[in-house]
Amino acid sequence: MAMSYETFSSDEARHGHLGRILDEHRQILDAIVRRDADRAEQLGASHTNLARKRVTEYISQSAIGTMSLQDMAGTATVIAGLPV
């Protein structure tokens, strides 16, 4: 899954990320072509776990950026160094 553009510090970082995902897909397809079910299953599980981790991290970071907590005086509070 390609994350939002704002997830990456540069176009180069985004292209690098997409290149790694494409490489993962190629490795899975290669294992399938070679009829190596164990390897295909291992690569597929790894890819799925990495994708889940990436999405979870993205959602967590997005949620932090949208939280709005107010202290007793009604001024915005900062969480983990990020203004909210």
N, C-alpha and C positions, 0 to 999 in steps of 0.2 A: 504494500500500500504506500503510495506516495503521500507524504505528509504535506501540510500546507507550506507554501513558500516561506512564510515567516518563521518556520521551524529551523531553517538553515541560515547560516551566517553569510553565505554567498551562493551564486549560481554554481560555482565549482563544487562546493560542499554538497549541494542538492544533486548535481550530476554524479558525483562520487557515490552518494547513497543509492541512487537509482541503478548505477552500474553494479553495485554489490548485490542488489535485489535480482537484477537480470542474471548475474553469475550464479546465484542460488538456484534460479529457475533452470538454467542450462545444466547445472550439475544434476538436478532431479531428473530432467528429461534424459540426460546421458545414462543415468542408472536404469531408467525404464527401458531405453533402447537396448542396453546390454542385458536386459532381463535380470537385473540384480535387485530383486524385490527387497531384500534386507537393507541394502544401501539406499534405495529409493525411499523406503519407509523412514530410515534414520534421517535422511536429508529433509524429507517432507516435515517430519516432526520438529526438527531444528528450525526450519524456515517458519513454521507456524508459531513456535514459541518466540522466536525473534520478532515476528510481526506483532504478536500479542504484547510483547514488552514495549515495542516502539509505540503502539497505539496507546497503551496504558500511560506511558511517560508523556506523550503528547497531550492526552486528556488531562492528566494531572497538572501539567504546566499551564494549559489553557484555563483550567478551573482557578488556579491561583491568580491568574491575571484578571479574572472577572469577579473575584470575591470583593465585597465591600463591607468591611466591618467598621463600626463606629464606636469610639470610646465614649466614656460618660460625658465628655464635653461636646460630643458631636463632631469631632474632627476625625479624618481618615486615619486608620492604623496601617502600619507597614508590617507585612508578613514575609519572613525569610529575605529581607532586604529589598523586596519588590513593593512599590507603592500600590495600594489597592483602593 
